[in-house]
Amino acid sequence: MQTIGDALGFYDLATLGALCGGLLLGFAVGAIPGVSSSTAVAIILPISIGMDVHTALIFMAGVYCGGQYGGAPPAILLNTPGESGAAVTALDGYPMTRRGEGARALAIARVASGVGGVLAAILVMTLFAPLSDVLLEFGAPEMFVVAVLGLSLISSIGSSDVLKGLLAASSGALVSLMAADPILGSPRVTFGIDELYDDFPFVPVLIGLFGISELAMLVRRGRVTDLGAQPRFDLRAEAAQIGAGFRDVLTRPLQTVRGSLIGMFVGIIPGAGSSISNFIAYGLAKRFSRRPETFGTGNPEGIIAAESSDNGVTAGAMVPTFGFGVPGSATTAVMLSAMLLHGIDPGPRVLTDSAPLVYSVLLGILFASILTIPLGTVLSSVMLRLVTIPVQYLVPGVLIIATMGTYSFRESAFDVLLLPVFGALGYVLRRHGYPVVAFVMGLILGPIAEGNFNRALRISGDDWSVFVESPITWVLWAATLAIILLGPISRWRSGRRTRIGAP
Amino acid sequence: MRSSPGARQVGRALLVPSLAALFAIVYLTQTRDLPGEARRFPDVFVLAVLLSAAICAAVALVRLRLGAPDVGEDVSTAEPGERAAAWRRRSFWAFWLAVPAWAILATQVGFYVSAWALLTVLGTLLRPPSTSSSPQGRVRTMVSTAAIAAAIVLILYVLVELVLGVWLPRPLLI
């Protein structure tokens, strides 16, 4: 309780302003198909460096929460999911709109999102206290294996193809090692460029990989959506439906709690994300429903399951990010970079050394989830207008903001020149089905893994058996091996079954 | 069903694995004179990249032979017609020329002047073809876009320099 009290102490007018600003930005990027919260967080990364670390992380948590809900209005009213997780919301949301209940569906999404986020945040805060005791057992060898486990998880779960995920993750890790070696200070593949010797340039690399590549995808598509006309949504005229939507959620507490729990637990798994959690929550809601045949035709329970799970992911993703220094999602990968740039080393000690900071971010998620309900109600029509924003305004505008942020970070022209390089790399990876998020995970986990690898070997006197000595490392290695092998084995078995079944 | 893949398809399938393998080889050659302590950790990843690149390339080739090439993120739209497709191709290449040009100009010439040029050029080129079909129409579009761009840059200047107090490269042309 003392820690939560300390965390609340971080909240003043500026912090609350940052949270609300982040939430609004999240709504905007969540609503625009093809622009994600990870892109927004990457673009604001340089701005956040000028803030206090807690304000910066709370701001980013606001963007993350806003982005999770932001995808719902276009999914429900236009059948155009703003983010991947919202595709599940559209399954029942759009049929409700077609029968004239769009405002009710939106209200369901808002309340389920808000309640789901609040429940998951409270649960994670409760979970962190016992977890911090367990995490203190983790030394350098264990943390090295955790980083390897994180890389394999993101490669296999976060990608449809394990091999492509592994190639992207290991390439990312190798790129992050283009810096001075941490023990002797010898330059490694820096080509005599001072900016590479000092520190790995995370800011331009992340903005390039997420932001510029996403803009290129938008340009390639030619427009944000295929919708021609501007959608309309009148708040006052729909007041009765909004009330009905609130009642829909409040009279189905079990569905909301179940969705939130699923979201939280899936969020803990690095790389799993809201698209997986929402489908699981939706599937279970359908399975346990008394009217499963109505799912997909406009059943409020479908929206409740998807949206409560969607926001549960946000709090869940903070567990591996803070506890192990392994990001749970693309957005938390950028948040982790922000922590590193602020000089905070995420990992087991952060829960004891910087507990108020961790709890302040979780409180940020809790407050943002609550604020989603009133702010989302007022801003629904604005969010819908964003869906039809023309590419010719969106692309150069975001490009200018991204470049400005990159340059102002350390006033380096070299950083600005890295933007198109990593933007092109991100585009090539996406067009060929290689997960950008695995590459970013490699970038972030590479130096963390190297630090723990060197520390472990120094402590053990260069004895490599240190990595398999403790029972914790056995479990972690077994999990890593299982994760790498599980995908190919299950694919081989399903292929074999198909061949046997074929005439 | 088996089919013979074309050179273009093979090139596309091997692009990412070849880039990754090339980078790993460059890394290896650049670090081979370093002491073992500085090299031992990256060496593990060099090996991982080379191995996974080789396997990815092999798998991609096998898939091509089986007539099921790798697919990445979808960029298709519902917009039909050869004209729209040509416009999308042109916009795409204009974007990739504009991004590095903008990066160089913004840091070497000046941020605000380059921002105005970028907004004008991309604002015109990325506009759907229906609104700028005739030469006169295109000129009108460009002039109006340039005027809007100037207003946006002015607002940006006031916000960034005067409100936030962030220093950006000085424009040399004003």
HADDOCK unambig.tbl for C-alpha pairs under 7 A between the chains (distance, minus, plus):
assign (segid A and resid 163 and name CA) (segid B and resid 52 and name CA) 6.49 0.50 0.50
assign (segid A and resid 163 and name CA) (segid B and resid 56 and name CA) 6.20 0.50 0.50
assign (segid A and resid 164 and name CA) (segid B and resid 56 and name CA) 6.59 0.50 0.50
assign (segid A and resid 166 and name CA) (segid B and resid 52 and name CA) 6.80 0.50 0.50
assign (segid A and resid 167 and name CA) (segid B and resid 49 and name CA) 5.81 0.50 0.50
assign (segid A and resid 167 and name CA) (segid B and resid 52 and name CA) 5.31 0.50 0.50
assign (segid A and resid 167 and name CA) (segid B and resid 53 and name CA) 6.21 0.50 0.50
assign (segid A and resid 170 and name CA) (segid B and resid 45 and name CA) 5.89 0.50 0.50
assign (segid A and resid 170 and name CA) (segid B and resid 48 and name CA) 6.33 0.50 0.50
assign (segid A and resid 170 and name CA) (segid B and resid 49 and name CA) 5.69 0.50 0.50
assign (segid A and resid 171 and name CA) (segid B and resid 20 and name CA) 6.48 0.50 0.50
assign (segid A and resid 171 and name CA) (segid B and resid 49 and name CA) 5.92 0.50 0.50
assign (segid A and resid 174 and name CA) (segid B and resid 42 and name CA) 6.45 0.50 0.50
assign (segid A and resid 174 and name CA) (segid B and resid 45 and name CA) 5.94 0.50 0.50
assign (segid A and resid 174 and name CA) (segid B and resid 46 and name CA) 6.92 0.50 0.50
assign (segid A and resid 177 and name CA) (segid B and resid 42 and name CA) 6.81 0.50 0.50
assign (segid A and resid 181 and name CA) (segid B and resid 38 and name CA) 5.63 0.50 0.50
assign (segid A and resid 183 and name CA) (segid B and resid 38 and name CA) 6.94 0.50 0.50
assign (segid A and resid 184 and name CA) (segid B and resid 38 and name CA) 6.82 0.50 0.50
assign (segid A and resid 188 and name CA) (segid B and resid 31 and name CA) 6.03 0.50 0.50
assign (segid A and resid 189 and name CA) (segid B and resid 27 and name CA) 6.22 0.50 0.50
assign (segid A and resid 189 and name CA) (segid B and resid 30 and name CA) 5.82 0.50 0.50
assign (segid A and resid 189 and name CA) (segid B and resid 31 and name CA) 6.80 0.50 0.50
assign (segid A and resid 217 and name CA) (segid B and resid 75 and name CA) 6.61 0.50 0.50
assign (segid A and resid 219 and name CA) (segid B and resid 91 and name CA) 6.62 0.50 0.50
assign (segid A and resid 219 and name CA) (segid B and resid 92 and name CA) 5.74 0.50 0.50
assign (segid A and resid 220 and name CA) (segid B and resid 75 and name CA) 6.18 0.50 0.50
assign (segid A and resid 220 and name CA) (segid B and resid 88 and name CA) 6.08 0.50 0.50
assign (segid A and resid 220 and name CA) (segid B and resid 92 and name CA) 5.53 0.50 0.50
assign (segid A and resid 221 and name CA) (segid B and resid 75 and name CA) 5.01 0.50 0.50
assign (segid A and resid 221 and name CA) (segid B and resid 76 and name CA) 5.93 0.50 0.50
assign (segid A and resid 221 and name CA) (segid B and resid 77 and name CA) 5.91 0.50 0.50
assign (segid A and resid 222 and name CA) (segid B and resid 88 and name CA) 5.73 0.50 0.50
assign (segid A and resid 226 and name CA) (segid B and resid 77 and name CA) 6.82 0.50 0.50
assign (segid A and resid 226 and name CA) (segid B and resid 78 and name CA) 6.31 0.50 0.50
assign (segid A and resid 391 and name CA) (segid B and resid 126 and name CA) 6.76 0.50 0.50
assign (segid A and resid 392 and name CA) (segid B and resid 122 and name CA) 6.41 0.50 0.50
assign (segid A and resid 392 and name CA) (segid B and resid 123 and name CA) 4.58 0.50 0.50
assign (segid A and resid 392 and name CA) (segid B and resid 126 and name CA) 4.87 0.50 0.50
assign (segid A and resid 392 and name CA) (segid B and resid 127 and name CA) 5.57 0.50 0.50
assign (segid A and resid 393 and name CA) (segid B and resid 123 and name CA) 6.18 0.50 0.50
assign (segid A and resid 396 and name CA) (segid B and resid 118 and name CA) 6.69 0.50 0.50
assign (segid A and resid 396 and name CA) (segid B and resid 119 and name CA) 5.62 0.50 0.50
assign (segid A and resid 396 and name CA) (segid B and resid 122 and name CA) 6.47 0.50 0.50
assign (segid A and resid 400 and name CA) (segid B and resid 115 and name CA) 6.63 0.50 0.50
assign (segid A and resid 408 and name CA) (segid B and resid 168 and name CA) 6.98 0.50 0.50
assign (segid A and resid 413 and name CA) (segid B and resid 107 and name CA) 5.74 0.50 0.50
assign (segid A and resid 416 and name CA) (segid B and resid 103 and name CA) 5.79 0.50 0.50
assign (segid A and resid 417 and name CA) (segid B and resid 100 and name CA) 6.98 0.50 0.50
assign (segid A and resid 417 and name CA) (segid B and resid 103 and name CA) 5.70 0.50 0.50
assign (segid A and resid 417 and name CA) (segid B and resid 104 and name CA) 6.88 0.50 0.50
assign (segid A and resid 420 and name CA) (segid B and resid 99 and name CA) 6.09 0.50 0.50
assign (segid A and resid 420 and name CA) (segid B and resid 100 and name CA) 5.67 0.50 0.50
assign (segid A and resid 430 and name CA) (segid B and resid 72 and name CA) 5.81 0.50 0.50
assign (segid A and resid 430 and name CA) (segid B and resid 73 and name CA) 5.65 0.50 0.50
assign (segid A and resid 431 and name CA) (segid B and resid 72 and name CA) 4.39 0.50 0.50
assign (segid A and resid 431 and name CA) (segid B and resid 73 and name CA) 5.18 0.50 0.50
assign (segid A and resid 432 and name CA) (segid B and resid 70 and name CA) 6.89 0.50 0.50
assign (segid A and resid 432 and name CA) (segid B and resid 71 and name CA) 5.99 0.50 0.50
assign (segid A and resid 432 and name CA) (segid B and resid 72 and name CA) 4.24 0.50 0.50
assign (segid A and resid 433 and name CA) (segid B and resid 71 and name CA) 5.86 0.50 0.50
assign (segid A and resid 433 and name CA) (segid B and resid 72 and name CA) 3.61 0.50 0.50
assign (segid A and resid 433 and name CA) (segid B and resid 73 and name CA) 6.16 0.50 0.50
assign (segid A and resid 450 and name CA) (segid B and resid 41 and name CA) 6.45 0.50 0.50
